[in-house]
Amino acid sequence: MRLSVLDQSTVVTGRSPDASIRESLALVKHCEALGYHRYWVAEHHNSASIAGSAPEVLMAALAATTSRIRIGSAGVMLPHYSALKVAEQFRVLEAIAPGRIDLGLGRAPGSDGMTAHALNPNAATASDHFPADVRDLMAWLAGEKLVERHPFRDITAQPQGPTVPEMWILGSSSYGAQVAAHFGLPYCFAWFISDGHGAAQALDLYRTGYRPSSRHPTPLGAVCVWAITAETAAEAERLFSSRALARIWRDRGIFAPLPSPDEAAAYDYSNAEKLKLERLREESFWGTPDVVAGKLRALAAELQVEEMVVLSAAHDPAARRRSYTLLAQECGMAPGALAAE
């Protein structure tokens, strides 16, 4: 099982949102030293809970300050943008870090309807063109001609070079799985968004409908989960309480900064929220390193995926770094990492 990282640059109470971007710059170096395979950053807009609004900009800084780990988007919400502009951005990123850039694409708005319209006045219909935009983007990234009679066939996305970003399709439904299968692209299912609902069906559709491509002759699947670990179960549960309350708020349409464990402990939960909290406690990936690693391995085996992408949000940046360290050590990635912290 290969381990990677998703970082949403989560906004937390008591600190300015811009601090979350700088924490991402520190975390990528930490995770690279631990041996994680990829480091993906998210795209969300008009959100008080997530500072990552421009993954392509953040990726440039992440790529320039690392040397081994793959840097990627999870993802660029393609309906907001011109496929050519995205191709140009990622060709520049590929020039900064040749052979280390991932372009993860999503179809969801990553925002509310009004913000999506502000980003692209044609947002209401742009998602209908997602497969065609993916096709064009693949060609522009690879320096190939677009399909015959395409009006933009003679346009080249610069700067060209000997290496090409690796494209992924991201999603939490069967739609993205089918797009990935059609184009022979890797696919990552966002378990943390859907609580796993539809994961097995989406991955089965992906594998059974897969059309081999030159870069990926066989399917390449991954699953992204939220997880947190600590030396003791009590401390892991304390860290988990922040995310649990934020998740309860999210399900009510409240997108607020991540509360601290103390704020979560002082919160007055309604009876319905207490039931929701108990369900989240049972279903989420939290605990000591052996417990969390065991759950990740079991899920990877159940869904037959090669890679698990881990999103860990914690109010304390040191606790988040520690969680990634403990998980890496438990999975045999960094035997000396604890001493190096």
Secondary structure, 3 states (H helix, E strand, C coil): CEEEEEECCECECCCCHHHHHHHHHHHHHHHHHHCCCEEEECCCCCCCCECCCCHHHHHHHHHHCCCCCEEEEEEEEHHHCCHHHHHHHHHHHHHHCCCCEEEEEECCCCCCHHHHHHHCCCHHHHHHHHHHHHHHHHHHHHCCCCCCCCCCCCCCCCCCCCCCCEEEEEECCHHHHHHHHHHCCCEEEEHHHHCCCCHHHHHHHHHHCCCCCCCCCCCCEEEEEEEEECCCHHHHHHHHHHHHHHHHHHHCCCCCCECCHHHHHHCCCCHHHHHHHHHHHHHCEEECHHHHHHHHHHHHHHHCCCEEEEECCCCCHHHHHHHHHHHHHHCCCCCCHHHHC
